[in-house]
Amino acid sequence: MAKRLFAVVGTVVVGVLGIPPVVHADPVAVAGIGPCATDPVPTHASLVPKTLEVPVPYPVVTVDPGPQPSGPVRRTDMTLPANPCTDPCPDLTDTPTPSPSLLQRLGLPDVLVNPKPFYFALPPGPSPHTGPPPPAQQHPPTEPGAQTAARPAPRVGEVREVAKETGANSVNRTDKRWQVYGTDLGISWESAPGEVAMAFGDTVGVGFHPPGGMGQDWRSNVLAFSRNRDLSHGAIFDRMVTDDRCHAAEVLDSRKKDNIEITTIPTSGFALGSRQFLSYMSIRTWNSAPGTFFTNYGGIAYSDDHGRTWTKDPYAHWDDIFGLANFQVAAMVPQGDYVYMFGTPNTRLGAVGLARVRKDQVLNTSAYQYWHEGAWTPVGGAASATPVVQAPAGELSVRYDPARQVWQMSYLDTAKGAIVLREANSPQGVWSESTPTVSISRYPELYGGFIHPWSTGSDLYFTISTWSDYNVYLMHAQIN
C-alpha cells in the first residue's frame, strides 16, 4: 500500500544534486502551537526510522473476477469534544508505547520482513454491465483557442511551515479523533460557501510506523472538512467522514490486490452546485522504477450527499494504455462555463496535458475537448493533447485566483528537487517559468504541493508530505 518510490526519488535527487540530506524545518513562532499547551514544536522524522518494514513480494496466479459490487456503506455521526485536547475515544486510541529495542537504542531501526502477494491475474470472463446506461454520445466542435502572453516567473518570498495537519501532536489531533495516525497529500477544494474539503491518500491507524504508510487499519483515502478562514495557525478540521466511533472512513474503495488494484488515490476535487467531484487514479502497483508507478485508469467519482458516500462513475475514466496514456493523474478546475482538466501520465516524470468540458457534461468523456496546437478539439482524444508544461511534473495542483485573475500551478519537479510554482493568464498558457517554493534540501523525501483554495493575493497556502514521517503539513509562501 505504501508509495515506496518517494523515498527512492528523494534520495536519488539529493544524491544527483549533491545536497546534504539534512532534515530541517523552520521552527514555528510559538512552542506548543498545536491545540494543547503541552504540544511540542513540530519536528520531522529522522531519515533513520525506528522501524523499517521490508515488503517481500511473492507471486500469486489468480483469476481476476473483475470489480466486485460494493456492500452496504456504513456512515456514523459523532459529536466530538469542543476541546481538542480531550481524547474522545481513549479505549480505542490509548495504546502503550513500547520500550525501545536494543537496535533502536543503538540508533538502528528494527527490521520487519513482511511477505506480500503480488498477483498475476488471468482476465475475467465476459459479464453483462448492470449499471446505468452510458451518457449520450457528444460531438463537440473543434474551436480555436489562442494562448496568452507568458507571465514572468512568480517571485516567492519567505516560505514557512504553518502547522502539522495530521497525525500525533497535530493541530487536528487526527490520531485521537479519527484514528488517522499517518497519511499524505491533503488535496483541498471549496466544497460549499464557507467550507473546504480536504482529501488524503493511503491512511494508517494504530500501529503506524514511518517511513511511509506502514501499520494497521489501512484505508486508501479519507476526507475532512474545515470552515476556519484564518490559516495562519493551520487548517482546523470540524469533522471527517466516519464509519464508526473516532474512525475516519475510506470514501473510495479499492481492491487492495497488488498488480490488480492496490489502492485508489484522490488527485483533485471540486464542487458544482450540491454535487462534489473527486478525480482519482486506480493504482495497479507502486512496485516500479524510481519516479514511476502504474495505473489502471484515471477516473471521476461524485457525491450527492456532501461527501458522505461516493460513486465511481462507470464511464468517466481514461484507461492507461501500455502505461503511456495521459490524464492518469488529473487536476480538475471549474472556471466560467467549463471544467478544465490538467493531466499527466502515470509517473512523476511526464508533461502536462490539458482538456476542457462543459460543466453539465463532466461525466461524459465524449464531450471533452483537448488542447492541441492552438485549438480545442475532440479529434484524437486524450492522446492528442499538446503539453502546456513540459516534463517532469508530478502531482499537479491547479487553481484560478479570482482576486488576481491568474492561474496557478504547483507540482513536484523531480529535476529541480522541489515543489515549484508557475502562473499563467489562461489555462492553455503560455505558462511562466517555474519558481521553487520548498526544496528537498529542507524536506528530504518531499512530495505534494496542493494549493489551499482560500489562498489570497500574496498569501499562498499549500500542503506537503514527506515520506520520512508520512503526514501532512500546511505551508505558507509569500508571493511578491
Buried (B, 14 or more C-beta within 10 A) or exposed (E): BBBBBBBBBBBBBBEEBEBEBEBEBEEBEEEEBBBEEEBEBBEBBBBEBBBBBEBEBEEBEEEBEEBEEEEEEEEEEBEBEEEBEBBBBEEBBEEEEEEEEEBBEEEEBBEEEEEEEBBEBEEEEEEEEEEEEEBEEBEBEEEEBEBBEBBEBBEBEEBEBBBBBBBBBBBBBBBBBBBBBBBBBBBBBBBBEEBBBBBBBBBBBEBBBBBBBBBEBBBBBBBBBBEBEEBEBBBBBEBBBBBBEBBBBBBBBBBEBBBBBBBBBBBBBBBEEEBBBBBBBBBBBBBBEBBBBBBBBBBBBBBEEBBBBBBBBBBBBBEBEEBEBBBBBBBBBBBEEBBBBBBBBBBBBBBBBBBBBBBEBBBBBBBBBBBBEEBBBBEEBBBBBBBBBEBBBBBBBBBBBEEEEBBBBBBBBBBBBBBBBBBBBBBBBBBBEBBBBBBBBBBBBBBBBBBBBBBBEEBBBBBBBBBBBBBBBBBBBEBE
